[in-house]
Amino acid sequence: MKSAIRPTQAALFATLLLASSIFMAFMGMSASGYFVPAVCLFLQAVLLWRGRAFKLFEWVMLLNQLSGLVLILMLWLGDGLGDLKLDIAGAMLLLNLLTGGPLMSLLSIAILGSLRLSKPLPEWFQARA
């Protein structure tokens, strides 16, 4: 296996994901539901640091973004759905928390942009595959 130098973007984003994971774990001390996003953020940090499982890494972020978007749109525009609005919003909230929560939503904007618009992160995952 060829040794590759970890790009600065990978180190920076992995550090931010780890810091977010620690923050969510501290929030989990008060509300245990935040331990799940903490674990997801930690898993994402490890995957990025090691450059493994690119598709899993990418899909977790995409699901997080999609569930957050549907949640916001449902709460904003879903008045005509009645009680179904709350069911859909609740399911999207659970999916969002399962895939990293609001901190993952914020970080994944930059990470997905970097995966699409620059070369270091995709090359990092390809070199480690």
C-alpha positions, 0 to 999 in steps of 0.5 A: 500500500502506498503511503499518502500524506494527509491533506490539510483539509482532511486534518482540519475537517476531521478535527472539527468533526471530533470537536463537534463530537465532544461538544455533542457528548457534553450536551448528552450529559444533560439530554441523552439523545445527543449521544447518538449524534456524538457517535455519528460525528466521531465515526465521520471524523475517524472515516475522514482521518483514515480516508476510508469508506468514502460512500458511507462518509458522503451518504451520511452527510447527504442524508443529514442535509436532506433530512434537515431540509425536509424538516425545515420545509415541513415546519414552515410550509406543512400547515395543510397536512394537519397532524401528518406534519408533526409525524413527518417532522418528527421522523426527519428530526430523528433521521437528522439526529441519527446522521449527526445532528445540526453540527453535522449539517453545518460542517457538511456544507463545507465538507461536501463543497470541498469534496465536489470543488477541490481535489485534495479530499477526493484524492485522499479517499482514492489513495486510501481505498 
